[in-house]
């Protein structure tokens, strides 16, 4: 009977090398790339090596990889990690980055995730670097949590630009699609960091992307429970970045970065809320401009001396901006205290005129900016169309009012319900256009299917 040989004693951990680099620890890997913490025997310092998971097919492909990597290494931006070396060993190409005090986002996350106010400034820096790289003609193609290096000082830089082996076919359309895929991957990194667990339980963002439309049918949304409270506006931004409808996602890194920066300015660390942004613009341009024909109405007001307030109110009601301005003036705390307005709100133009007097009406009329204020022709057309709908809503409300209700009060209250939309259209016209686009339904993907609904107005506003 043969006796099997005794098992070999376990060998001590062998020291592994890639050329002059001692491989210390695997920091992360995906289907396309891997990141190693290494010791450089030449400089005796720790570096991060980022390599493709497979070797280039031949010498020409290897040389093309090295040329592309060296070209992308020259892209200089604070959001991109500076390259220490580009090289190859035994046909394994690599890009080396200084480790210094930085750790990867994957190392920082753990299972509890990262608080929004800590994470978003890092993602903003990475998105700025990514946008700069895209505008320089480079794409990343494998953004993972391990590709973001975060220093003790809070500086976040993107590593691995140009490492993933790319299919060069397709020209500019393919490059645009790859850039959009980068933005989607960055959104998935945010999802992972905020939720504390990867989307679809897949740490590799490229595998998640393959399961999202148009390649798959999965849906990725931030969970409502977790270690950290996620404010609704930020939740809408992250969910839009990973939306199942391609048309709803951020199409480039710059728009994602601006959305996140806007959240930081309003609901993040700096506080103040979106109302503060609106107030800043109102100080410069007023709540609304005078409507077309405002100069002639102002002239009529200046010529009036003893006409009744009802007739004056009819003139004011023709100008939505002037009507809102009078209500704002008369309902201000200081004004109401000085004018003896009592505790109730002033909701009629007649009452506002009685309290402010003809001189107050004149001041309000001359304080408005002429139509269309700072808007260009296209944005002015959009505002005019919205004003027409608001006036129509006021007239419909008058027709439907119950008996005994003041028609002027009903008209003004109906218009005031759209005051927020009017203010957004006037002060944030580009954002208003984005909100309308996100609210539009998408045509069905297949015959017989129903339309894909657009976002709600609130969700689209948060996402923009």
ABEGO torsion letter per residue (X at the ends): XBBBBBBBBBBBBBBBBBEABBBABBAEBBAABBBBBBBBAAAGBBBBBBBBABBBABAAAAAAAAAAAAAAAABBBAABBBBABBBBBGGBBBBBBBAEABBBAAAAAEAAEBBAAAAAAAAAAAAAAAAAAAAAGBBAGBBBAAABBBBAAGBBBBBGBGABBBBABGEAAAAAAAAAAAAAAAAAAAAAAAAGBBBGGBABAAAAAAABOAABABBBBBBABEABBBBAAAAAAAAAAABABAAABBABAAAAAAAAAAAAAAABAAEGEAAAAAAAAAAAAEABBBBBGAAAAAAAAAABAABBAAAAAAAAAABAAAAAAAAAAAABAAAAAAAGAEABBBABAAAAAAAAEAAAAAAAAAABBBOAEABBAAAAAAAAAAAAAAAAAAAAAAAABBBGBBAAAAAAAAAAAAAAAAAAAAABAAAAAAAAAAABBBBBABBGBBBBBBBBAAAAAAAX
